[in-house]
Amino acid sequence: MSGWNEADLTGPDGEDWRVPVSELANRQHQLGQYLAEAGLAGAFIQHPVDLYYYAGGRQNASMFIPAHGSENNQAVLFVRRSLQRAQFEGGGDDAPHEILAFPRMAQLVTTLRQRGLTSAPGLQFGEIPATYSERFVKVFSELGTCPDVTNLIHRQREIKSPWEMEQMDAAAEIQIRMFETVEAVGGEGISELELVAAAEAISRSEGFGGNVHMRRYPLQCDRGVIVSGRAGGIPSFFDSAVGGTGAHPLSGMGSGFRRIKSNEPVLVDLVHAHRGYIVDMTRMFVAGSLSEQWHQRLEDMLAVKDTVVDVLDRGDTCEDAWNEAYALAIELGYQDNLMGMAPDQSRFLGHSVGLQLDESPVVAAGFDRPLPVGGTMAIEPKVVYSEGSIGSEDTWIRDEEGMRPVTADGAWPWLTEW
């Protein structure tokens, strides 16, 4: 008998925060179609974010989704821990997939053969550690060679459903309250860490789970980056325009102990995730006023942002958006300062977001395809100097009518004076 009650697994005020069963069923069915089109037998999914996407939770489990048209078309979740929670999170009796205890490794292939599997399933080699994947490569070797299904899954997740867009809209509403808090408590003398803590208190109180998920190793990100003055010109390990001092060398990015001084730029870059879905937004603040030079830099970055949005809006490729916007930035004189100071510059102007902060596609060279209808992207041109950084960022959705902002866009000032 369990010592806990499923009724405790709720959102605020008893809301059911599980992924709708219809979402899970559609995702599983769609992946089955993609697998069939690729000539693959199925996918054996083990990454926690993708388990949440397809199974509704991130238990210690693996999920097998067969290709459409297989002998047994139903997906199955094999759970090590917690089986009861996995059953509840997957929709209970309405779950679109079977939920079973994980078999002994020696019986895994036999179990899948009984479900009609005749060749090795795909693994997520781009998402899981090699030492972990090698165990399953060995187990499945009697069925053949396991293909890599990482990119296939990433491509599916690029296009957000209406329900996913609703979660991002909800995240954006909470994020505005985070910026309102920054406006209310900020000013000369407050430290970066004190200011980011005030913003994060709002986020946590509204259900942020504590982690910003990323694909790119080392999988680390400080979701609240508030940098003031010269701290905005300090690079970090993180592939972004703005680094920051961080609190200590092991946490060497983002906000630190520097206190805000008058008339210097304060860049506020905040992420919030609602039920896992991320929105990303940056605005500028100042205790006092900024010089005309800083104002001009901000206006120029807004022009670069508008160029990216216009190119994506007309359906051109993400590489086209990079090329046009980068050419404008160079024309305006920012070759050595765009997205960082040389040599520590990032080579992108926008990154897709969803359940992870660094999804695809990216506004960068090499992404020779458009942002798909249903794609969600944070567009963030910034310039960095030794005396500080400045720029903007909003999260956008491309729908049937074009690009629309999810976060504030013009509804929140690009520059706020304390």
C-alpha positions as CSV (number, residue, x, y, z in Angstrom):
1,M,0.0,0.0,0.0
2,S,1.4,3.4,-1.0
3,G,2.2,5.9,1.7
4,W,1.2,8.8,-0.5
5,N,-1.9,10.1,-2.3
6,E,-2.2,10.9,-6.0
7,A,-4.5,13.7,-5.0
8,D,-1.4,15.5,-3.8
9,L,0.0,15.7,-7.3
10,T,-1.7,18.9,-8.3
11,G,-0.9,22.4,-9.4
12,P,-2.1,25.5,-7.5
13,D,-5.6,25.4,-6.0
14,G,-5.9,21.7,-6.9
15,E,-5.5,22.3,-10.7
16,D,-4.6,19.3,-12.8
17,W,-1.2,20.1,-14.2
18,R,-0.7,16.8,-16.1
19,V,-0.1,16.9,-19.8
20,P,-3.5,16.2,-21.5
21,V,-3.9,12.6,-22.7
22,S,-4.9,13.9,-26.1
23,E,-1.5,15.7,-26.3
24,L,0.4,12.5,-25.4
25,A,-1.6,10.4,-27.9
26,N,-1.0,12.9,-30.7
27,R,2.7,13.0,-30.0
28,Q,3.1,9.3,-29.9
29,H,1.1,8.8,-33.1
30,Q,3.1,11.5,-34.9
31,L,6.4,10.0,-33.9
32,G,5.2,6.6,-35.1
33,Q,4.5,8.1,-38.5
34,Y,7.9,9.8,-38.6
35,L,9.6,6.5,-37.7
36,A,7.7,4.7,-40.5
37,E,8.6,7.4,-43.0
38,A,12.3,7.0,-42.0
39,G,12.1,3.2,-42.3
40,L,12.8,2.7,-38.6
41,A,11.2,0.0,-36.4
42,G,10.7,2.2,-33.4
43,A,12.3,4.6,-30.8
44,F,13.5,3.7,-27.4
45,I,13.3,7.0,-25.5
46,Q,15.3,7.6,-22.4
47,H,16.0,11.4,-22.1
48,P,14.0,12.9,-19.2
49,V,12.6,15.8,-21.2
50,D,11.4,13.6,-23.9
51,L,9.8,11.2,-21.4
52,Y,7.8,14.1,-20.2
53,Y,7.0,15.1,-23.8
54,Y,5.7,11.6,-24.8
55,A,4.8,9.9,-21.5
56,G,3.7,12.9,-19.3
57,G,6.3,12.5,-16.6
58,R,10.0,12.1,-16.1
59,Q,10.2,8.9,-14.0
60,N,13.2,6.5,-14.1
61,A,11.9,4.8,-17.2
62,S,12.4,4.1,-20.9
63,M,9.6,4.4,-23.5
64,F,9.3,2.3,-26.6
65,I,7.2,3.9,-29.4
66,P,6.8,1.7,-32.5
67,A,6.7,2.8,-36.0
68,H,3.2,3.4,-37.4
69,G,2.0,0.2,-39.1
70,S,3.8,-2.1,-36.7
71,E,2.3,-5.3,-35.5
72,N,1.6,-3.7,-32.1
73,N,1.1,0.1,-32.6
74,Q,0.8,0.9,-28.9
75,A,3.6,2.6,-27.1
76,V,4.8,1.2,-23.7
77,L,6.6,2.9,-20.8
78,F,8.9,0.6,-18.9
79,V,9.3,2.0,-15.4
80,R,11.9,1.4,-12.7
81,R,10.7,4.1,-10.3
82,S,8.0,5.2,-9.6
83,L,5.5,2.9,-11.4
84,Q,2.5,4.3,-9.5
85,R,3.4,7.9,-10.2
86,A,4.1,7.1,-13.9
87,Q,0.6,5.6,-14.2
88,F,-1.0,8.7,-12.7
89,E,1.1,11.2,-14.7
90,G,0.4,9.3,-18.0
91,G,-3.3,9.8,-17.6
92,G,-4.3,6.9,-15.3
93,D,-6.8,4.5,-16.9
94,D,-7.0,6.9,-19.9
95,A,-3.2,6.8,-20.7
96,P,-2.6,6.2,-24.4
97,H,0.3,3.9,-23.7
98,E,0.9,0.8,-21.6
99,I,2.8,1.4,-18.3
100,L,4.7,-1.6,-17.0
101,A,7.5,-2.4,-14.6
102,F,10.9,-2.5,-16.3
103,P,11.8,-6.1,-17.2
104,R,15.1,-7.6,-16.4
105,M,17.7,-6.4,-19.0
106,A,18.1,-10.0,-20.1
107,Q,14.4,-10.1,-20.9
108,L,14.1,-6.7,-22.6
109,V,14.5,-7.9,-26.2
110,T,12.2,-10.8,-25.6
111,T,9.6,-8.5,-24.2
112,L,9.8,-6.2,-27.3
113,R,9.8,-9.2,-29.7
114,Q,6.5,-10.2,-28.2
115,R,5.3,-6.8,-29.2
116,G,6.3,-7.4,-32.8
117,L,9.7,-5.7,-32.8
118,T,12.0,-7.3,-35.4
119,S,14.9,-4.9,-35.7
120,A,16.8,-2.6,-33.4
121,P,15.0,0.5,-32.2
122,G,16.5,4.0,-32.4
123,L,18.3,5.5,-29.5
124,Q,18.9,9.1,-28.6
125,F,22.7,9.2,-29.0
126,G,22.7,13.0,-29.2
127,E,21.0,13.3,-25.8
128,I,22.1,10.5,-23.4
129,P,25.7,9.7,-22.1
130,A,27.7,7.3,-24.2
131,T,28.2,4.9,-21.2
132,Y,24.5,4.7,-20.7
133,S,23.6,4.2,-24.4
134,E,26.3,1.6,-24.8
135,R,24.4,-0.7,-22.4
136,F,21.4,-0.7,-24.6
137,V,23.3,-0.9,-27.9
138,K,24.7,-4.2,-26.5
139,V,21.3,-5.4,-25.3
140,F,19.7,-4.7,-28.7
141,S,22.7,-6.0,-30.8
142,E,20.9,-9.3,-31.5
143,L,18.3,-7.1,-33.4
144,G,20.9,-5.2,-35.4
145,T,22.4,-1.8,-35.1
146,C,20.5,1.0,-33.3
147,P,20.0,4.1,-35.4
148,D,20.1,7.6,-33.9
149,V,16.6,9.2,-33.6
150,T,17.8,12.4,-31.8
151,N,17.2,14.7,-34.8
152,L,13.9,13.1,-35.7
153,I,12.6,13.8,-32.2
154,H,14.0,17.3,-32.2
155,R,12.3,18.1,-35.5
156,Q,9.0,16.9,-34.1
157,R,9.3,19.1,-31.0
158,E,10.1,22.2,-33.1
159,I,6.4,22.6,-33.9
160,K,4.3,23.5,-30.8
161,S,0.7,22.5,-30.5
162,P,-2.0,25.0,-29.4
163,W,-1.8,23.6,-25.9
164,E,2.0,24.1,-25.8
165,M,1.5,27.7,-27.0
166,E,-1.0,28.2,-24.2
167,Q,1.7,27.2,-21.6
168,M,4.1,29.7,-23.1
169,D,1.5,32.4,-23.0
170,A,0.9,31.7,-19.3
171,A,4.7,31.7,-18.7
172,A,4.9,35.2,-20.3
173,E,2.2,36.6,-18.0
174,I,4.2,35.4,-15.0
175,Q,7.4,36.7,-16.5
176,I,5.9,40.2,-16.7
177,R,5.4,40.1,-12.9
178,M,9.1,39.2,-12.6
179,F,10.0,42.4,-14.5
180,E,7.5,44.4,-12.5
181,T,9.3,43.2,-9.4
182,V,12.7,44.2,-10.8
183,E,11.2,47.7,-11.5
184,A,9.8,47.9,-8.0
185,V,12.8,46.9,-5.9
186,G,15.8,47.8,-8.2
187,G,17.9,50.9,-8.0
188,E,21.3,52.3,-7.1
189,G,23.0,50.2,-4.4
190,I,21.2,46.9,-4.8
191,S,23.3,44.0,-5.8
192,E,22.7,41.9,-8.9
193,L,22.1,38.8,-6.8
194,E,19.6,40.6,-4.6
195,L,17.7,41.8,-7.7
196,V,17.6,38.4,-9.4
197,A,16.5,36.8,-6.2
198,A,13.5,39.1,-6.0
199,A,12.5,38.1,-9.6
200,E,13.1,34.4,-9.0
201,A,10.8,34.5,-5.9
202,I,7.9,35.4,-8.2
203,S,8.8,32.6,-10.6
204,R,9.1,30.0,-7.9
205,S,5.9,31.0,-6.2
206,E,4.1,30.4,-9.6
207,G,5.4,26.9,-10.0
208,F,8.8,27.1,-11.7
209,G,10.4,23.7,-11.1
210,G,13.9,24.8,-10.5
211,N,15.6,23.7,-13.7
212,V,16.2,25.2,-17.1
213,H,16.7,22.2,-19.4
214,M,19.3,22.4,-22.2
215,R,20.6,20.2,-24.9
216,R,24.1,21.4,-25.3
217,Y,26.7,20.1,-22.9
218,P,27.5,21.0,-20.1
219,L,23.7,21.5,-19.7
220,Q,24.1,24.5,-17.4
221,C,22.3,27.8,-17.5
222,D,21.6,30.5,-15.0
223,R,18.0,31.5,-15.8
224,G,18.2,34.9,-14.2
225,V,21.0,37.0,-15.7
226,I,21.1,40.5,-14.3
227,V,24.4,42.3,-15.0
228,S,25.2,45.9,-14.3
229,G,27.9,48.2,-15.8
230,R,31.2,46.5,-16.3
231,A,29.9,43.1,-15.2
232,G,28.0,43.1,-18.5
233,G,31.3,43.0,-20.4
234,I,32.7,40.0,-18.7
235,P,32.6,36.8,-20.8
236,S,31.8,33.3,-19.4
237,F,31.8,29.7,-20.5
238,F,28.2,30.0,-21.7
239,D,27.5,30.5,-25.4
240,S,25.6,33.7,-25.2
241,A,26.3,37.4,-25.7
242,V,26.4,38.3,-22.0
243,G,28.4,36.4,-19.4
244,G,28.6,38.2,-16.1
245,T,30.7,37.5,-13.0
246,G,28.5,34.8,-11.4
247,A,28.6,34.2,-7.7
248,H,31.9,32.2,-7.7
249,P,34.1,30.4,-10.3
250,L,32.0,27.2,-10.3
251,S,29.0,29.4,-11.0
252,G,30.8,31.6,-13.4
253,M,28.0,33.2,-15.3
254,G,25.1,35.5,-14.5
255,S,24.6,37.8,-11.5
256,G,27.2,38.4,-8.9
257,F,27.8,40.7,-5.9
258,R,28.3,43.9,-7.9
259,R,26.0,46.7,-6.8
260,I,24.2,48.9,-9.3
261,K,25.7,52.3,-9.8
262,S,24.0,55.4,-11.3
263,N,23.8,56.0,-15.0
264,E,25.2,52.6,-16.1
265,P,23.3,50.0,-18.2
266,V,21.7,47.2,-16.3
267,L,20.7,44.2,-18.5
268,V,17.9,42.1,-17.2
269,D,17.6,38.7,-19.0
270,L,15.0,36.5,-17.3
271,V,13.7,33.0,-18.1
272,H,10.5,31.5,-16.8
273,A,9.1,28.0,-17.4
274,H,5.5,27.2,-16.9
275,R,4.8,23.5,-16.7
276,G,8.1,23.0,-18.4
277,Y,7.6,25.5,-21.3
278,I,10.2,28.3,-21.5
279,V,9.9,32.0,-22.4
280,D,13.0,34.3,-22.5
281,M,13.0,38.1,-22.4
282,T,15.5,40.9,-21.9
283,R,15.0,44.5,-21.0
284,M,17.3,47.4,-20.0
285,F,17.2,49.3,-16.7
286,V,19.2,52.2,-15.4
287,A,19.4,54.1,-12.0
288,G,19.3,57.6,-13.4
289,S,19.8,57.9,-17.2
290,L,21.9,56.5,-20.0
291,S,24.2,58.4,-22.3
292,E,23.1,59.2,-25.9
293,Q,25.7,56.6,-27.0
294,W,24.0,53.8,-25.1
295,H,20.6,55.0,-26.4
296,Q,21.9,54.7,-29.9
297,R,23.2,51.3,-29.3
298,L,19.9,50.1,-28.1
299,E,18.1,51.6,-31.0
300,D,20.5,49.9,-33.4
301,M,19.8,46.5,-31.7
302,L,16.1,47.0,-32.1
303,A,16.7,47.6,-35.8
304,V,18.6,44.3,-36.0
305,K,15.8,42.6,-34.1
306,D,13.2,44.0,-36.5
307,T,15.3,42.6,-39.4
308,V,15.4,39.1,-38.0
309,V,11.6,39.2,-37.3
310,D,10.8,40.4,-40.8
311,V,12.9,37.7,-42.5
312,L,11.4,35.0,-40.5
313,D,7.9,36.5,-40.9
314,R,8.1,36.2,-44.7
315,G,9.2,32.5,-44.4
316,D,12.8,32.8,-45.4
317,T,15.4,30.7,-43.8
318,C,17.0,31.2,-40.4
319,E,20.4,31.5,-42.2
320,D,18.9,34.3,-44.3
321,A,17.8,36.1,-41.1
322,W,21.3,35.8,-39.7
323,N,22.9,37.1,-42.9
324,E,20.6,40.1,-43.3
325,A,20.7,41.1,-39.6
326,Y,24.4,40.5,-39.3
327,A,25.1,42.6,-42.4
328,L,23.0,45.5,-40.8
329,A,24.9,45.2,-37.5
330,I,28.3,45.4,-39.4
331,E,27.0,48.4,-41.4
332,L,26.2,50.0,-38.1
333,G,29.7,49.4,-36.7
334,Y,29.2,46.5,-34.4
335,Q,31.5,43.9,-35.9
336,D,33.7,43.5,-32.8
337,N,30.8,43.8,-30.3
338,L,27.8,42.0,-31.6
339,M,26.8,39.2,-29.2
340,G,30.0,39.6,-27.2
341,M,33.4,41.3,-27.6
342,A,35.9,39.8,-29.9
343,P,37.2,37.1,-29.6
344,D,34.4,35.9,-27.2
345,Q,31.5,36.4,-29.6
346,S,28.5,34.1,-30.1
347,R,27.4,33.5,-33.7
348,F,23.6,33.6,-33.4
349,L,20.8,36.2,-33.0
350,G,18.0,33.9,-32.0
351,H,17.4,30.4,-30.5
352,S,14.3,28.3,-30.5
353,V,12.7,27.5,-27.1
354,G,10.3,25.1,-25.7
355,L,10.9,22.5,-23.1
356,Q,14.6,23.3,-23.5
357,L,16.3,26.7,-23.8
358,D,18.5,25.8,-26.8
359,E,16.1,24.1,-29.3
360,S,16.4,24.2,-33.0
361,P,16.4,25.9,-35.4
362,V,18.7,28.8,-34.6
363,V,19.2,32.2,-36.3
364,A,22.7,31.4,-37.4
365,A,24.8,30.3,-40.4
366,G,24.0,26.7,-41.4
367,F,20.3,26.7,-40.6
368,D,19.1,26.7,-44.1
369,R,15.5,26.3,-43.4
370,P,12.7,28.6,-42.1
371,L,11.3,28.7,-38.6
372,P,8.4,26.4,-39.1
373,V,4.8,27.4,-38.5
374,G,4.3,26.5,-34.9
375,G,8.0,27.3,-34.1
376,T,8.9,29.4,-31.1
377,M,12.0,31.5,-30.9
378,A,13.8,33.9,-28.6
379,I,15.3,36.7,-30.7
380,E,18.0,38.6,-28.8
381,P,20.5,40.9,-30.6
382,K,22.9,42.5,-28.0
383,V,26.1,44.4,-28.1
384,V,28.8,44.1,-25.4
385,Y,31.6,46.5,-24.4
386,S,34.0,46.6,-21.5
387,E,31.8,49.2,-19.7
388,G,28.6,47.1,-20.2
389,S,26.1,45.5,-22.5
390,I,22.8,46.5,-24.0
391,G,20.1,44.8,-26.2
392,S,16.6,43.3,-26.3
393,E,15.0,39.9,-26.3
394,D,11.5,38.6,-26.8
395,T,10.1,35.1,-27.5
396,W,8.1,34.8,-30.7
397,I,5.7,32.3,-32.2
398,R,5.4,31.9,-36.0
399,D,1.8,31.0,-36.7
400,E,-0.3,31.0,-39.9
401,E,-0.4,34.8,-40.0
402,G,3.3,35.3,-39.3
403,M,5.5,36.2,-36.4
404,R,3.8,37.2,-33.1
405,P,5.4,38.1,-29.8
406,V,4.7,35.8,-26.8
407,T,6.5,38.0,-24.3
408,A,6.0,41.7,-23.9
409,D,7.5,43.1,-27.1
410,G,6.5,46.8,-27.2
411,A,4.1,46.4,-24.2
412,W,7.1,46.7,-21.8
413,P,9.6,49.6,-22.3
414,W,12.9,48.7,-23.9
415,L,14.5,50.9,-21.2
416,T,13.2,51.6,-17.7
417,E,14.6,54.3,-15.4
418,W,14.6,53.8,-11.6
